[in-house]
Structure formats: structure tokens, C-alpha cells
């Protein structure tokens, strides 16, 4: 029989753990995973106050990956980081930075590679991709992302001899150059992480350092 958490903090932890499992096993985004976990554990009447923040979900996701994916996750993460690095070299003219799960170490084979490009013209990025023969979709940036010009979604094929099969999604956020002066919002608080993993965004040199110091066999 499942024990119903009695305190608000216990409820948050239970929701975070269930959300982390959905993210790791199914590739759900954080918002979807939290909504589903809350509904499945406590029904539609659960208080919003019981919903954990992303920091707690991330901590539970790291715990889940250490416990249940220790044999596969490191190789998948290293593969995604090397794929991101190759993309960044191709896009070097647009000042690329890797962000999100691939940088902070919570990415799995479901995770997209997310790059921020700091450049004046989103059209220049589109033209570059077209000239490279890359298919992509264009999305408008969310209204609250004032410094983001647009989002470009594409896929890249994973290495045939690697741990990830098929293709991996990529999202390019084309941002105003001035946005680089704003501190990244995705910085991790986990003191056990490599400094680059905690940084919130990493350029080519930083990602190369991370791969060399963390992901190299």
C-alpha cells in the first residue's frame, strides 16, 4: 500500500521523484512531468503549493540517473556533448553556447541539444543552414524571452558507433548579442558538479574542457 505523504515537503519530494522518472524514461519536459506526476499521485485537487520547483526535480533526476542509469547514462551524455561540440564548431560564426541538460549533465538519449547563438541576424543563421542543406523549422520566441529573436528546430544523426540510436533533436535559440551580458538563468546549485556544468552556458573552449576533464575515458 502506497504511503500518502503527510507534509508539504514530502509531497513535493514525491512529485519531484515521479517527475524525474518521467523525464528520464520518457523524455518529458519538466512542466509536463510535474503536472502528470501531481495528477497521478494526488489527483486534480492537489494544491499548487505542493508542486516542486525545477531545482528539486533536477536533484531527483540526478539521483535517479545515478541509481538506475549508471551503466548507460555517462556514455549517452558524453555522446551528446561531443555532438553539441561538433555543431558549435560548424556554427562558430554565430557565437554558439551550449545550455540546458546537455551542459548540466542531466541529458539522456531523449534530450535535445540546446544552443544559444548570439548574433545580430536570425536570417543569416537560416541562410547558413539552408546552404548546408539542413532542414529546420522556425518558431517564434516566447513573449517573455525579449532578447531571443527566434527558435530553430532541427535534427542531427547520432554517430553510428555510439550509444544513441537514430537522430537527436536540436534547438537553436537565436539571441541578440547584448544578451550575452545577462547572467544565464539555468545555473545549477549542485556543488558536486564540474564548474562548467554549473555555469549555465558554455562556449566551445569551456565545453572542450568539460569533455576532457569529465567525459574522457
ChimeraX attribute file (.defattr): number of C-alpha atoms within 10 A of each C-alpha:
attribute: neighborCount
match mode: 1-to-1
recipient: residues
	/A:1	3
	/A:2	5
	/A:3	5
	/A:4	11
	/A:5	14
	/A:6	8
	/A:7	10
	/A:8	14
	/A:9	14
	/A:10	13
	/A:11	21
	/A:12	21
	/A:13	20
	/A:14	22
	/A:15	28
	/A:16	28
	/A:17	23
	/A:18	22
	/A:19	28
	/A:20	29
	/A:21	21
	/A:22	20
	/A:23	24
	/A:24	23
	/A:25	14
	/A:26	14
	/A:27	17
	/A:28	18
	/A:29	14
	/A:30	18
	/A:31	12
	/A:32	13
	/A:33	22
	/A:34	26
	/A:35	14
	/A:36	19
	/A:37	22
	/A:38	26
	/A:39	14
	/A:40	12
	/A:41	16
	/A:42	16
	/A:43	11
	/A:44	11
	/A:45	8
	/A:46	13
	/A:47	11
	/A:48	8
	/A:49	11
	/A:50	18
	/A:51	22
	/A:52	21
	/A:53	14
	/A:54	13
	/A:55	15
	/A:56	17
	/A:57	26
	/A:58	22
	/A:59	18
	/A:60	21
	/A:61	23
	/A:62	17
	/A:63	15
	/A:64	18
	/A:65	22
	/A:66	13
	/A:67	10
	/A:68	12
	/A:69	15
	/A:70	11
	/A:71	11
	/A:72	14
	/A:73	20
	/A:74	20
	/A:75	19
	/A:76	18
	/A:77	25
	/A:78	22
	/A:79	22
	/A:80	27
	/A:81	24
	/A:82	17
	/A:83	18
	/A:84	26
	/A:85	21
	/A:86	13
	/A:87	18
	/A:88	22
	/A:89	13
	/A:90	14
	/A:91	17
	/A:92	14
	/A:93	13
	/A:94	21
	/A:95	17
	/A:96	27
	/A:97	27
	/A:98	26
	/A:99	23
	/A:100	22
	/A:101	21
	/A:102	25
	/A:103	28
	/A:104	24
	/A:105	19
	/A:106	22
	/A:107	26
	/A:108	25
	/A:109	24
	/A:110	17
	/A:111	22
	/A:112	23
	/A:113	25
	/A:114	22
	/A:115	28
	/A:116	25
	/A:117	26
	/A:118	23
	/A:119	20
	/A:120	15
	/A:121	14
	/A:122	21
	/A:123	13
	/A:124	12
	/A:125	19
	/A:126	17
	/A:127	12
	/A:128	15
	/A:129	16
	/A:130	12
	/A:131	9
	/A:132	10
	/A:133	9
	/A:134	13
	/A:135	13
	/A:136	17
	/A:137	10
	/A:138	13
	/A:139	13
	/A:140	12
	/A:141	17
	/A:142	11
	/A:143	8
	/A:144	7
	/A:145	11
	/A:146	11
	/A:147	18
	/A:148	21
	/A:149	20
	/A:150	17
	/A:151	21
	/A:152	20
	/A:153	16
	/A:154	18
	/A:155	16
	/A:156	17
	/A:157	12
	/A:158	18
	/A:159	15
	/A:160	9
	/A:161	7
	/A:162	12
	/A:163	17
	/A:164	20
	/A:165	12
	/A:166	11
	/A:167	15
	/A:168	18
	/A:169	16
	/A:170	19
	/A:171	19
	/A:172	21
	/A:173	24
	/A:174	25
	/A:175	24
	/A:176	18
	/A:177	16
	/A:178	11
	/A:179	14
	/A:180	16
	/A:181	7
	/A:182	8
	/A:183	11
	/A:184	12
	/A:185	11
	/A:186	16
	/A:187	18
	/A:188	18
	/A:189	11
	/A:190	14
	/A:191	8
	/A:192	8
	/A:193	14
	/A:194	14
	/A:195	14
	/A:196	19
	/A:197	25
	/A:198	19
	/A:199	20
	/A:200	20
	/A:201	25
	/A:202	21
	/A:203	18
	/A:204	19
	/A:205	10
	/A:206	17
	/A:207	22
	/A:208	16
	/A:209	13
	/A:210	20
	/A:211	18
	/A:212	11
	/A:213	11
	/A:214	14
	/A:215	16
	/A:216	9
	/A:217	8
